[in-house]
Amino acid sequence: MEIFTLFSDRGALWLLFGFLILALFIADLGISRKTHDISFREALFWSVAWISLALLFNAGLFFSMGKTGALEFFTAYIIEKSLSVDNLFVFIMIFSYFQIPGLYQPKILKWGIIGAILMRAVFIFIGIGLLERFHWMIYLFGAVLIVTGIKMAFGKDEAPDPEKNIILRLVRKIMPVTKRRYRDAFFIRRKGVAAATPLFLALVMIETSDIVFAIDSIPAVLAVSRDPLIVYTSNIFAIMGLRALYFLLSSVMGMFTYLKQGISVVLAFVGIKMLLSGTGYEIPVQFSLGVIFGLLALSIIISVTVSRHDAGRRDKIS
């Protein structure tokens, strides 16, 4: 019941958010745009546009909800954005496995983002509902984040295996699948029978990988705020800029070697924050933001420094 009250009290903010997202969604993802390679300049423009829009919305929250609401949104946005960057590594592996050229990747990511927006809405409101009804869920969510952080820090990076993907195997049972691509088509008709192409299989893999990431990211954001407006908008702003960020960073992903370790510590910290909040002790949002921002910045600085050092050594050897 409290969720619906929040909707009615903040209807103007929800409408503003919806209008901004819809306007830029049409402009950026362009449902009717032709298939084309996304250049570095285009990716940079849209990355800046989405980040600027998120900060503009954050400013609106500051004036309507005060300093605490704005800080909660910004902290949640930073967490979700950093986890989204980690998604990019998986996207690269998926496109490589299915041999999807850069020309067709934007279309797959566009529909992947649409699916993620719908799924995140479901997961977020289920998560909020569970925390409101069952207080003990806060300890479960906190424990999940800590365990995930530890596994991320010490586990090995493994390419997603389509043969183990249940949904992908189900698709192959339901309908035939072609071995080669047919331009940017997800489906074709062969002898009157519909068949899926490798592009659709790649889309299925991306959608299912987002479900896995949502299990980590949504509890992390709920540790910062349980306000539906803050949780959902921070998620969507981070997701909407993911496609542009992919094409901006895909060529330099190797430079962010230690970002995963930074994200793992952030998840563990957020998990501890959630466990403590269950006991009545709240870590101030300003302190949380400082710790999260500091950890991510440090991991990026270390990654870039080590990458440049290794490149310098290779140049000397050659």
Backbone bond lengths (Angstrom), bond angles and torsions (degrees), N, CA, C in turn:
res aa  C-N    CA-C-N  psi(-1)  N-CA   C-N-CA  omega(-1)  CA-C   N-CA-C  phi
1 M - - - 1.458 - - 1.528 111.05 -
2 E 1.325 116.58 -37.95 1.457 120.94 -179.38 1.524 111.04 -63.18
3 I 1.322 116.95 -34.08 1.457 120.61 -179.84 1.521 110.72 -61.16
4 F 1.346 117.39 -43.84 1.455 120.88 -178.51 1.526 111.22 -68.81
5 T 1.329 116.98 -30.84 1.458 120.33 176.27 1.519 110.32 -64.95
6 L 1.337 116.13 -42.00 1.456 120.85 178.27 1.526 110.81 -62.17
7 F 1.339 116.57 -38.07 1.454 120.39 178.23 1.521 110.51 -60.23
8 S 1.335 116.72 -47.38 1.456 120.08 -176.19 1.521 111.78 -70.21
9 D 1.329 117.38 -36.07 1.457 120.70 -179.32 1.513 112.19 -70.47
10 R 1.291 118.08 -28.49 1.467 121.42 -174.82 1.529 111.17 -119.85
11 G 1.313 115.32 34.14 1.460 119.84 -178.56 1.516 113.17 -56.88
12 A 1.337 117.15 -38.74 1.463 120.62 -178.54 1.524 111.33 -63.28
13 L 1.337 116.32 -40.41 1.466 119.62 178.97 1.528 111.41 -66.72
14 W 1.342 115.94 -40.12 1.451 119.07 177.94 1.527 110.56 -63.75
15 L 1.338 117.26 -40.27 1.462 120.89 179.09 1.528 110.96 -66.34
16 L 1.335 117.00 -41.49 1.462 120.96 177.69 1.524 110.56 -61.53
17 F 1.322 115.31 -45.43 1.468 120.06 178.75 1.526 110.71 -60.31
18 G 1.323 116.55 -47.56 1.456 120.53 -179.52 1.517 112.71 -61.50
19 F 1.343 116.66 -40.67 1.466 120.64 179.76 1.528 111.00 -65.57
20 L 1.332 117.13 -45.29 1.467 121.11 -178.77 1.526 110.93 -63.14
21 I 1.328 115.96 -45.70 1.463 120.27 -179.09 1.524 110.84 -63.77
22 L 1.336 116.62 -45.06 1.464 120.46 -178.42 1.523 111.02 -63.66
23 A 1.351 117.23 -43.79 1.464 121.20 -178.78 1.524 111.52 -61.76
24 L 1.329 117.09 -48.71 1.455 119.63 -178.84 1.520 111.86 -75.48
25 F 1.319 116.81 -27.80 1.460 120.06 176.23 1.526 110.08 -61.02
26 I 1.332 116.14 -46.07 1.464 120.88 179.25 1.521 110.40 -66.29
27 A 1.329 116.63 -41.10 1.463 120.36 -178.20 1.523 112.44 -70.23
28 D 1.343 117.35 -41.82 1.466 121.42 -175.89 1.524 111.76 -83.46
29 L 1.329 116.57 -59.96 1.459 119.74 -175.42 1.523 112.93 -77.68
30 G 1.338 115.59 -24.75 1.455 121.77 173.48 1.510 114.97 42.71
31 I 1.319 116.65 91.02 1.463 120.53 -175.94 1.527 112.19 -57.33
32 S 1.341 118.06 -30.21 1.463 119.64 -177.25 1.527 113.48 -102.77
33 R 1.313 117.57 7.42 1.465 120.31 -178.02 1.520 111.34 -70.85
34 K 1.337 114.70 149.18 1.461 119.98 -179.86 1.525 110.31 -75.26
35 T 1.323 115.34 155.11 1.459 121.36 176.54 1.524 109.26 -64.59
36 H 1.325 116.86 128.91 1.464 120.42 179.48 1.521 110.23 -157.70
37 D 1.316 115.71 157.99 1.461 120.97 174.44 1.518 108.83 -73.11
38 I 1.329 116.84 134.85 1.464 120.57 177.27 1.525 108.68 -88.10
39 S 1.324 115.70 119.51 1.461 121.12 -178.29 1.520 110.73 -77.14
40 F 1.337 115.75 165.18 1.463 120.55 177.57 1.527 110.40 -61.14
41 R 1.322 116.61 -39.98 1.479 120.33 -179.39 1.522 111.11 -63.72
42 E 1.341 116.93 -44.03 1.465 120.54 179.21 1.528 110.68 -64.61
43 A 1.335 116.52 -42.60 1.464 120.67 179.59 1.527 110.75 -63.85
44 L 1.338 116.47 -40.45 1.464 120.71 178.63 1.528 111.01 -64.15
45 F 1.336 116.17 -42.96 1.470 120.56 -179.68 1.525 111.01 -59.80
46 W 1.344 116.32 -47.58 1.457 119.10 -176.48 1.523 112.58 -74.74
47 S 1.315 117.22 -29.08 1.466 119.42 174.53 1.521 110.42 -63.96
48 V 1.326 115.94 -45.97 1.469 120.84 177.85 1.526 110.14 -63.53
49 A 1.343 116.26 -40.50 1.473 120.44 -178.75 1.520 111.32 -61.99
50 W 1.343 117.75 -45.71 1.460 120.85 -177.81 1.529 111.80 -69.56
51 I 1.322 117.15 -38.75 1.461 119.85 177.92 1.529 110.33 -67.05
52 S 1.339 116.46 -41.43 1.471 120.78 178.67 1.521 110.75 -63.20
53 L 1.332 116.38 -40.27 1.466 120.20 179.65 1.530 110.55 -65.09
54 A 1.330 116.67 -39.57 1.465 120.31 177.92 1.524 110.76 -63.17
55 L 1.332 116.66 -41.53 1.470 120.64 179.20 1.528 111.01 -68.56
56 L 1.337 116.61 -35.61 1.468 120.48 176.99 1.523 110.32 -64.63
57 F 1.326 116.61 -43.57 1.460 120.59 177.34 1.526 110.42 -64.74
58 N 1.331 116.18 -37.03 1.463 120.79 177.02 1.524 110.96 -60.96
59 A 1.338 115.87 -39.41 1.467 120.01 176.88 1.531 110.70 -63.37
60 G 1.348 115.73 -38.59 1.460 119.52 177.00 1.515 111.93 -63.12
61 L 1.336 116.49 -37.53 1.465 120.34 176.72 1.523 111.25 -66.10
62 F 1.326 116.60 -35.17 1.468 120.42 179.35 1.531 110.76 -61.16
63 F 1.328 116.03 -43.76 1.466 119.58 -178.26 1.524 112.94 -76.58
64 S 1.346 117.08 -25.37 1.465 119.14 -177.67 1.527 113.57 -98.43
65 M 1.354 116.64 -29.74 1.461 120.11 -175.72 1.527 113.06 -118.71
66 G 1.316 116.38 -8.28 1.460 119.35 178.29 1.520 113.34 93.02
67 K 1.324 115.26 -179.66 1.465 122.63 -175.20 1.530 112.34 -62.10
68 T 1.327 116.77 -42.36 1.465 119.86 -176.80 1.521 111.52 -62.74
69 G 1.327 117.02 -46.38 1.464 120.91 179.46 1.524 111.76 -61.21
70 A 1.327 116.43 -41.71 1.460 120.65 179.87 1.524 111.45 -65.93
71 L 1.329 117.15 -41.33 1.462 121.10 178.83 1.528 110.98 -66.81
72 E 1.321 116.59 -38.95 1.467 119.79 178.06 1.528 110.54 -63.00
73 F 1.349 116.55 -43.40 1.465 119.90 178.77 1.527 110.38 -62.03
74 F 1.328 117.11 -47.26 1.465 120.67 -176.54 1.529 110.92 -64.02
75 T 1.330 116.82 -41.16 1.470 120.46 178.06 1.522 110.81 -63.71
76 A 1.335 116.30 -45.82 1.468 120.87 179.09 1.530 110.48 -62.89
77 Y 1.314 116.45 -39.03 1.469 121.28 179.77 1.530 111.15 -64.64
78 I 1.337 116.99 -42.84 1.468 121.34 178.64 1.531 110.41 -62.74
79 I 1.336 116.80 -43.25 1.473 120.62 178.48 1.521 110.14 -61.66
80 E 1.325 116.53 -49.32 1.463 120.70 -177.02 1.530 111.39 -66.12
81 K 1.316 116.61 -37.11 1.463 120.37 -179.88 1.527 110.37 -66.59
82 S 1.319 116.67 -42.07 1.467 120.00 -179.99 1.527 110.87 -65.83
83 L 1.328 116.92 -39.92 1.466 120.07 177.02 1.534 111.26 -67.72
84 S 1.335 116.10 -32.12 1.458 120.05 177.35 1.517 111.07 -65.61
85 V 1.331 116.57 -37.26 1.466 120.29 177.14 1.526 109.61 -61.28
86 D 1.321 116.04 -38.59 1.464 119.32 177.64 1.532 111.03 -63.21
87 N 1.342 116.78 -31.30 1.470 120.73 176.44 1.516 112.38 -60.68
88 L 1.338 115.38 -31.10 1.461 119.77 -174.66 1.529 112.00 -61.60
89 F 1.335 116.74 -34.79 1.457 120.09 177.33 1.527 110.56 -60.02
90 V 1.328 116.16 -40.81 1.465 121.30 -179.94 1.531 110.23 -67.65
91 F 1.339 116.97 -40.12 1.466 120.27 179.09 1.520 111.19 -60.36
92 I 1.330 116.33 -42.07 1.461 120.66 179.13 1.525 110.35 -60.03
93 M 1.349 116.60 -43.79 1.462 120.94 179.77 1.526 111.31 -64.07
94 I 1.341 116.84 -40.99 1.468 120.87 -178.82 1.528 110.63 -64.97
95 F 1.339 116.87 -47.47 1.462 120.11 -179.85 1.531 111.21 -64.30
96 S 1.318 115.66 -34.95 1.469 119.33 178.34 1.531 110.84 -67.70
97 Y 1.327 117.14 -42.18 1.472 121.21 -178.53 1.525 110.74 -62.15
98 F 1.347 116.81 -45.50 1.461 120.33 -177.55 1.532 112.52 -88.41
99 Q 1.325 116.58 2.97 1.463 122.87 178.32 1.529 111.52 54.20
100 I 1.341 115.01 50.90 1.460 120.92 179.68 1.536 108.67 -90.81
101 P 1.328 119.16 117.44 1.468 121.07 179.47 1.524 111.55 -68.88
102 G 1.326 115.83 158.82 1.468 121.08 -178.09 1.510 113.39 -57.58
103 L 1.339 117.79 -27.46 1.457 121.59 -179.02 1.521 112.52 -60.83
104 Y 1.350 117.26 -32.79 1.461 121.13 -175.41 1.524 113.46 -102.83
105 Q 1.309 117.46 -7.24 1.460 120.39 -178.63 1.539 113.71 -64.24
106 P 1.361 119.18 -39.10 1.473 118.69 179.50 1.521 114.17 -56.89
107 K 1.339 117.41 -39.19 1.465 120.31 -179.35 1.523 110.82 -65.10
108 I 1.338 116.45 -42.82 1.466 120.23 179.50 1.523 110.43 -63.14
109 L 1.336 116.81 -44.30 1.466 120.48 -179.81 1.525 111.32 -66.43
110 K 1.341 116.72 -34.75 1.473 119.71 178.63 1.524 110.80 -59.81
111 W 1.327 116.53 -50.34 1.460 119.51 -179.28 1.523 111.63 -72.41
112 G 1.329 116.03 -27.67 1.463 119.33 173.97 1.516 111.54 -64.08
113 I 1.328 116.52 -39.25 1.460 121.41 178.69 1.529 110.82 -67.51
114 I 1.328 116.88 -41.52 1.468 120.25 178.15 1.529 110.22 -58.82
115 G 1.334 116.18 -45.38 1.462 120.13 178.40 1.513 112.32 -64.01
116 A 1.350 116.39 -39.05 1.465 120.78 -179.69 1.522 111.43 -64.70
117 I 1.335 116.88 -38.78 1.467 120.70 179.02 1.529 110.67 -59.89
118 L 1.322 116.15 -44.79 1.469 120.26 -179.04 1.526 111.46 -68.26
119 M 1.331 116.58 -43.48 1.467 119.92 -177.85 1.519 111.80 -68.24
120 R 1.346 117.02 -39.13 1.457 119.22 -179.56 1.525 111.28 -62.99
121 A 1.341 116.67 -37.24 1.473 119.73 178.36 1.526 110.31 -59.11
122 V 1.321 116.15 -44.57 1.472 120.77 -179.89 1.523 110.43 -63.89
123 F 1.339 116.97 -49.84 1.468 121.68 -176.81 1.529 111.64 -63.43
124 I 1.330 116.76 -40.76 1.468 120.44 -177.26 1.521 111.27 -63.98
125 F 1.318 116.69 -47.82 1.467 118.72 -176.78 1.520 112.03 -73.59
126 I 1.327 117.23 -27.54 1.464 119.42 171.75 1.526 109.64 -66.74
127 G 1.349 115.96 -44.25 1.463 120.47 179.76 1.511 112.71 -61.49
128 I 1.334 116.78 -44.74 1.462 120.56 178.49 1.525 110.79 -63.74
129 G 1.334 115.40 -42.15 1.465 119.33 179.00 1.519 112.17 -62.19
130 L 1.336 117.27 -40.43 1.464 121.10 179.09 1.526 111.30 -64.40
131 L 1.329 116.62 -43.08 1.467 120.10 -179.39 1.527 111.51 -66.72
132 E 1.338 117.13 -34.34 1.457 120.29 179.18 1.534 111.35 -71.85
133 R 1.322 116.58 -34.03 1.466 120.09 -176.07 1.529 112.69 -90.09
134 F 1.332 116.11 -38.38 1.471 120.49 -176.87 1.526 109.50 -121.93
135 H 1.315 116.68 102.12 1.468 120.51 -176.72 1.523 111.94 -61.98
136 W 1.333 116.70 -32.82 1.457 119.40 -177.17 1.521 113.16 -65.72
137 M 1.340 117.87 -15.82 1.457 120.86 178.59 1.521 111.87 -63.07
138 I 1.319 116.46 -24.36 1.457 119.91 179.83 1.524 110.83 -63.18
139 Y 1.344 116.54 -34.95 1.467 120.02 178.13 1.535 110.27 -72.40
140 L 1.322 116.70 -36.09 1.464 120.14 177.95 1.525 110.47 -65.26
141 F 1.344 116.99 -46.84 1.458 120.86 179.06 1.524 110.74 -61.17
142 G 1.336 116.34 -42.82 1.461 120.26 179.66 1.519 111.57 -62.55
143 A 1.331 116.57 -43.30 1.462 120.85 179.44 1.528 111.00 -64.53
144 V 1.341 116.93 -39.05 1.469 121.11 178.47 1.525 110.51 -60.54
145 L 1.328 116.83 -42.49 1.467 120.99 -179.61 1.524 111.30 -65.29
146 I 1.324 116.78 -42.71 1.475 120.06 -179.79 1.524 110.57 -64.71
147 V 1.331 117.08 -46.42 1.461 121.29 179.13 1.527 110.50 -62.04
148 T 1.332 116.69 -42.84 1.465 120.67 179.01 1.520 110.93 -62.25
149 G 1.339 116.41 -41.50 1.451 120.51 178.45 1.522 112.17 -61.23
150 I 1.333 116.18 -43.19 1.472 120.92 179.29 1.527 110.65 -65.01
151 K 1.341 116.53 -44.20 1.466 120.32 179.82 1.526 110.64 -64.39
152 M 1.327 117.18 -38.90 1.455 120.75 179.77 1.526 111.46 -66.49
153 A 1.341 116.01 -36.41 1.462 120.27 -177.38 1.524 112.16 -72.07
154 F 1.328 116.66 -39.37 1.469 120.06 -172.66 1.533 114.22 -109.78
155 G 1.339 116.30 -9.66 1.461 118.71 179.93 1.514 111.94 -80.49
156 K 1.316 115.35 162.45 1.455 121.12 178.90 1.518 109.96 -90.22
157 D 1.353 115.24 146.21 1.454 119.97 175.92 1.525 108.91 -73.79
158 E 1.314 116.09 120.49 1.454 120.30 179.96 1.524 109.85 -119.38
159 A 1.319 114.79 136.04 1.463 119.20 176.91 1.526 109.27 -67.60
160 P 1.344 117.33 140.13 1.465 119.02 178.84 1.518 110.85 -62.12
161 D 1.311 116.83 135.24 1.460 122.26 -177.64 1.527 109.72 -101.31
162 P 1.343 117.97 105.21 1.463 120.73 -178.73 1.528 113.05 -58.90
163 E 1.327 116.59 -28.18 1.463 119.02 -178.12 1.526 111.75 -67.94
164 K 1.327 118.10 -20.07 1.459 122.22 179.67 1.525 112.40 -98.77
165 N 1.329 116.70 -1.45 1.461 121.14 -178.95 1.525 109.42 -80.89
166 I 1.337 115.94 114.24 1.477 121.05 -175.38 1.523 111.64 -61.63
167 I 1.336 117.26 -43.93 1.466 120.59 -177.42 1.526 110.47 -66.13
168 L 1.334 116.06 -38.64 1.464 119.96 179.05 1.526 111.06 -65.68
169 R 1.315 115.52 -40.43 1.466 119.34 177.68 1.526 110.62 -65.25
170 L 1.337 116.25 -34.85 1.463 120.34 178.11 1.530 110.71 -66.47
171 V 1.344 116.71 -41.03 1.465 120.96 177.79 1.519 110.29 -59.14
172 R 1.335 116.30 -43.34 1.461 120.97 -178.67 1.526 111.88 -66.61
173 K 1.332 116.85 -27.46 1.466 119.72 177.74 1.528 111.32 -78.19
174 I 1.338 115.04 -34.89 1.464 119.65 -176.48 1.524 111.98 -74.68
175 M 1.339 117.36 -39.87 1.464 120.38 -175.69 1.521 111.57 -143.41
176 P 1.326 117.56 156.45 1.459 120.22 177.60 1.525 111.18 -67.99
177 V 1.339 115.11 155.10 1.455 121.28 -179.05 1.524 108.91 -127.34
178 T 1.323 116.19 132.20 1.466 119.87 179.19 1.520 110.48 -79.52
179 K 1.321 116.47 154.71 1.453 120.47 178.17 1.521 112.41 -87.97
180 R 1.339 116.29 -22.03 1.465 118.52 -179.59 1.519 111.31 -118.29
181 R 1.322 115.18 163.26 1.469 121.74 -179.31 1.528 110.14 -81.40
182 Y 1.320 115.37 154.37 1.454 122.60 172.98 1.526 107.10 -125.09
183 R 1.345 113.71 77.47 1.470 121.76 -173.73 1.527 109.42 54.50
184 D 1.362 116.64 -126.49 1.467 118.35 -176.68 1.530 112.17 -103.62
185 A 1.324 117.68 21.23 1.469 121.48 -176.95 1.527 111.16 -78.99
186 F 1.329 115.83 137.39 1.460 121.60 173.46 1.534 110.73 -83.19
187 F 1.351 114.86 -32.46 1.467 120.14 -179.13 1.530 109.40 -135.55
188 I 1.316 116.22 152.12 1.465 122.39 172.52 1.529 107.50 -135.83
189 R 1.314 115.87 170.64 1.464 120.79 174.72 1.524 108.09 -116.89
190 R 1.334 114.83 123.97 1.460 120.70 177.08 1.518 108.45 -118.32
191 K 1.336 116.39 116.30 1.464 121.61 -178.94 1.531 111.41 55.00
192 G 1.340 114.55 39.24 1.457 120.26 177.49 1.512 115.33 81.50
193 V 1.349 117.49 1.65 1.467 121.85 -178.52 1.526 109.51 -111.71
194 A 1.331 116.87 131.36 1.462 120.80 178.74 1.526 110.24 -72.43
195 A 1.324 116.00 138.57 1.465 121.64 179.12 1.521 109.48 -136.50
196 A 1.331 116.78 143.86 1.459 122.32 178.36 1.522 109.64 -86.38
197 T 1.322 115.96 149.19 1.461 121.60 178.71 1.530 109.62 -105.19
198 P 1.335 118.22 169.47 1.468 120.42 177.19 1.531 113.40 -57.31
199 L 1.342 117.80 -26.48 1.470 119.99 177.83 1.518 110.87 -63.96
200 F 1.339 116.31 -40.56 1.464 119.18 179.57 1.522 110.37 -68.80
201 L 1.331 117.71 -38.09 1.465 120.52 178.15 1.531 110.39 -62.95
202 A 1.336 116.60 -39.67 1.462 120.38 177.23 1.528 110.60 -64.08
203 L 1.335 117.02 -38.48 1.462 121.37 177.64 1.523 110.74 -63.65
204 V 1.320 116.85 -43.03 1.470 121.23 177.88 1.519 110.50 -59.94
205 M 1.330 117.16 -42.80 1.455 121.23 179.17 1.529 111.65 -63.38
206 I 1.322 116.68 -40.47 1.466 120.66 179.84 1.521 110.57 -67.10
207 E 1.333 116.93 -41.87 1.469 120.34 179.63 1.532 110.92 -64.19
208 T 1.331 117.18 -43.13 1.461 119.51 -179.60 1.525 111.76 -70.33
209 S 1.339 116.92 -32.02 1.470 119.30 176.37 1.517 110.50 -67.16
210 D 1.352 117.00 -33.13 1.465 119.78 177.94 1.517 110.97 -67.36
211 I 1.330 117.66 -33.45 1.459 120.46 176.47 1.531 109.93 -61.55
212 V 1.337 115.79 -42.86 1.470 120.63 178.63 1.517 110.66 -63.25
213 F 1.337 117.04 -43.95 1.463 120.41 -179.79 1.528 111.56 -67.69
214 A 1.339 116.51 -32.60 1.464 119.92 179.65 1.525 111.14 -64.07
215 I 1.331 116.74 -32.79 1.466 120.92 178.86 1.523 110.85 -61.74
216 D 1.350 116.93 -30.20 1.461 121.41 177.13 1.525 112.02 -87.20
217 S 1.334 115.72 -46.31 1.459 119.40 -169.81 1.523 113.90 -73.48
218 I 1.335 117.32 -37.82 1.464 119.18 -176.78 1.537 112.04 -67.08
219 P 1.348 119.82 -46.89 1.466 117.93 173.88 1.524 112.94 -58.78
220 A 1.345 117.05 -34.34 1.462 120.27 178.95 1.519 111.02 -63.40
221 V 1.323 116.89 -42.38 1.469 120.46 179.33 1.525 110.67 -72.24
222 L 1.337 117.34 -35.93 1.464 120.24 177.79 1.522 112.13 -65.85
223 A 1.344 117.07 -21.05 1.463 120.35 175.30 1.516 111.07 -71.81
224 V 1.332 116.36 -21.69 1.466 121.58 179.77 1.524 110.91 -90.52
225 S 1.334 116.78 -42.16 1.465 121.59 -178.25 1.518 110.21 -154.85
226 R 1.332 116.10 149.53 1.468 120.56 174.23 1.516 110.94 -115.18
227 D 1.321 114.91 15.85 1.457 120.63 176.22 1.532 107.52 -78.71
228 P 1.340 119.23 118.81 1.470 121.28 -177.85 1.524 113.09 -54.12
229 L 1.332 116.83 -37.90 1.465 120.42 -178.92 1.529 110.53 -63.18
230 I 1.324 116.97 -47.63 1.459 121.42 -177.92 1.524 111.05 -68.44
231 V 1.323 116.63 -45.32 1.465 120.90 -176.89 1.525 110.91 -64.07
232 Y 1.334 117.30 -48.28 1.465 119.98 -175.87 1.521 112.25 -71.43
233 T 1.331 117.40 -45.72 1.472 119.61 -177.44 1.526 111.40 -65.14
234 S 1.323 118.36 -39.21 1.475 119.80 178.82 1.523 110.39 -64.60
235 N 1.337 116.88 -38.61 1.462 121.40 176.68 1.518 111.45 -62.60
236 I 1.324 116.06 -48.61 1.466 120.45 -173.84 1.521 111.50 -70.23
237 F 1.328 118.06 -39.58 1.463 119.42 177.45 1.530 110.87 -61.21
238 A 1.322 117.40 -39.13 1.466 120.82 178.81 1.528 110.74 -68.37
239 I 1.343 117.06 -41.47 1.462 121.34 -178.32 1.526 111.43 -68.91
240 M 1.332 117.21 -41.43 1.456 120.87 -176.37 1.521 112.44 -62.69
241 G 1.322 117.57 -29.34 1.460 120.09 178.88 1.513 113.05 -89.95
242 L 1.325 116.59 5.19 1.465 120.32 -173.36 1.522 112.35 -70.50
243 R 1.330 117.34 -37.96 1.462 119.96 -178.00 1.529 111.10 -63.92
244 A 1.327 116.38 -47.33 1.464 120.07 179.11 1.526 110.67 -64.03
245 L 1.348 115.71 -39.25 1.459 119.85 179.69 1.519 111.35 -64.54
246 Y 1.325 117.00 -34.87 1.463 120.97 178.77 1.528 110.69 -60.19
247 F 1.322 116.63 -49.20 1.462 120.07 -178.08 1.531 112.01 -73.82
248 L 1.324 116.12 -20.48 1.464 119.61 177.04 1.525 111.28 -76.73
249 L 1.343 116.57 -38.12 1.460 120.59 -171.86 1.528 114.81 -107.81
250 S 1.336 118.23 -9.72 1.465 119.89 -173.50 1.527 112.86 -58.15
251 S 1.326 117.49 -32.16 1.461 120.08 -177.92 1.522 112.97 -80.87
252 V 1.336 117.58 -13.10 1.478 120.12 -177.63 1.525 111.58 -123.05
253 M 1.342 117.01 20.51 1.458 120.53 -178.19 1.528 112.52 -58.65
254 G 1.340 114.99 -31.74 1.454 119.05 -178.72 1.516 114.00 -62.05
255 M 1.335 116.84 -17.67 1.468 120.93 -178.70 1.528 112.16 -77.88
256 F 1.353 117.24 -15.69 1.465 120.46 -174.83 1.536 110.57 -103.93
257 T 1.321 114.73 51.47 1.461 121.44 -175.45 1.521 112.93 -59.53
258 Y 1.318 117.06 -40.70 1.467 120.85 -173.32 1.531 113.39 -101.16
259 L 1.342 116.74 9.14 1.467 119.11 178.42 1.523 110.72 -64.28
260 K 1.332 116.65 -37.55 1.468 120.60 -179.69 1.530 110.88 -60.81
261 Q 1.352 116.36 -39.01 1.465 119.64 177.74 1.526 110.92 -65.25
262 G 1.331 115.78 -39.56 1.464 119.66 177.36 1.514 112.10 -62.61
263 I 1.342 115.63 -43.64 1.469 120.63 178.81 1.527 110.37 -64.55
264 S 1.332 117.01 -37.62 1.470 120.13 -179.37 1.525 111.04 -63.18
265 V 1.340 116.90 -40.45 1.473 120.15 178.13 1.526 110.27 -67.60
266 V 1.333 116.17 -37.36 1.471 120.61 177.41 1.526 109.92 -60.88
267 L 1.336 117.39 -45.98 1.464 120.84 179.41 1.524 111.41 -61.10
268 A 1.340 116.04 -42.26 1.473 119.37 179.06 1.528 110.45 -64.57
269 F 1.329 116.73 -41.84 1.464 120.66 178.35 1.529 111.34 -61.91
270 V 1.331 116.15 -45.15 1.474 120.67 179.94 1.527 110.01 -65.02
271 G 1.340 116.88 -36.29 1.461 120.13 177.06 1.518 111.62 -63.32
272 I 1.327 116.53 -42.45 1.473 121.03 176.86 1.526 110.50 -63.52
273 K 1.345 115.46 -40.32 1.468 120.34 178.03 1.524 110.41 -59.88
274 M 1.332 116.55 -40.93 1.463 120.59 -179.56 1.522 111.05 -68.25
275 L 1.326 117.55 -41.14 1.459 121.05 178.66 1.529 110.66 -62.70
276 L 1.331 116.52 -42.58 1.461 120.46 179.79 1.526 111.69 -65.71
277 S 1.356 115.88 -36.96 1.471 118.62 -179.78 1.517 110.97 -64.88
278 G 1.343 116.42 -27.78 1.459 120.05 177.31 1.511 112.75 -67.35
279 T 1.350 116.25 -24.49 1.457 120.76 178.46 1.532 112.46 -91.25
280 G 1.330 115.81 -1.34 1.464 119.36 179.48 1.513 113.64 100.62
281 Y 1.341 117.65 -4.86 1.469 120.25 178.76 1.524 109.85 -97.81
282 E 1.315 116.66 119.32 1.463 121.04 -177.78 1.525 110.06 -106.12
283 I 1.327 116.76 124.08 1.459 120.60 172.04 1.528 107.48 -75.61
284 P 1.338 118.91 126.21 1.472 121.28 -177.34 1.523 111.61 -55.46
285 V 1.328 116.93 141.44 1.457 121.31 -176.85 1.524 111.13 -63.96
286 Q 1.360 117.58 -31.13 1.461 119.99 178.11 1.525 110.49 -63.98
287 F 1.330 116.22 -41.77 1.467 120.72 179.52 1.527 110.11 -66.93
288 S 1.336 116.37 -42.44 1.470 120.70 179.34 1.520 110.81 -60.34
289 L 1.337 116.53 -44.83 1.459 120.70 179.93 1.524 110.70 -61.07
290 G 1.337 116.95 -43.44 1.456 120.74 179.44 1.523 112.42 -62.16
291 V 1.334 116.61 -44.09 1.466 120.95 179.82 1.531 110.55 -64.31
292 I 1.333 117.10 -47.38 1.465 121.44 -177.44 1.526 110.82 -64.11
293 F 1.326 116.31 -47.29 1.464 120.62 -179.64 1.531 110.44 -63.31
294 G 1.325 116.38 -41.10 1.463 121.12 -179.83 1.517 112.33 -64.60
295 L 1.336 117.01 -43.54 1.465 121.11 179.85 1.526 111.68 -63.48
296 L 1.330 115.97 -43.88 1.462 119.25 -179.84 1.526 111.45 -67.52
297 A 1.334 116.26 -42.48 1.464 119.71 179.11 1.524 110.82 -62.83
298 L 1.328 116.89 -42.48 1.459 121.10 179.74 1.527 111.30 -63.11
299 S 1.334 117.06 -42.78 1.471 120.09 -179.80 1.527 111.13 -65.35
300 I 1.329 117.45 -36.26 1.471 120.67 178.47 1.529 110.59 -69.37
301 I 1.328 116.63 -43.02 1.472 120.81 179.41 1.530 110.65 -61.64
302 I 1.338 116.06 -45.70 1.477 120.28 178.33 1.530 110.27 -62.18
303 S 1.331 117.42 -43.40 1.462 121.46 -179.36 1.524 111.29 -59.98
304 V 1.336 116.26 -49.32 1.463 120.72 -178.03 1.528 110.71 -65.43
305 T 1.332 117.02 -41.06 1.474 121.12 179.90 1.522 111.24 -62.64
306 V 1.332 116.34 -47.89 1.471 120.55 179.96 1.528 110.66 -64.99
307 S 1.337 117.34 -39.45 1.457 121.32 -179.93 1.522 111.08 -62.64
308 R 1.328 116.13 -44.01 1.470 119.96 179.40 1.526 110.84 -67.32
309 H 1.332 116.18 -38.22 1.463 119.97 178.84 1.528 111.00 -63.57
310 D 1.340 116.85 -43.75 1.457 121.39 178.77 1.524 111.19 -64.94
311 A 1.348 115.90 -39.35 1.465 119.57 178.51 1.522 110.66 -64.09
312 G 1.347 115.49 -39.13 1.458 119.93 178.62 1.515 111.46 -64.41
313 R 1.330 116.95 -39.88 1.465 120.31 178.88 1.525 110.93 -65.76
314 R 1.330 116.80 -40.51 1.470 119.78 178.83 1.524 111.54 -63.71
315 D 1.345 115.84 -38.20 1.463 119.68 179.28 1.525 110.94 -64.96
316 K 1.344 116.94 -38.50 1.467 120.51 179.78 1.524 110.59 -67.10
317 I 1.340 115.75 -40.18 1.463 120.13 -179.00 1.527 111.04 -66.21
318 S 1.330 115.76 -41.19 1.458 120.19 -178.78 1.533 111.41 -75.66
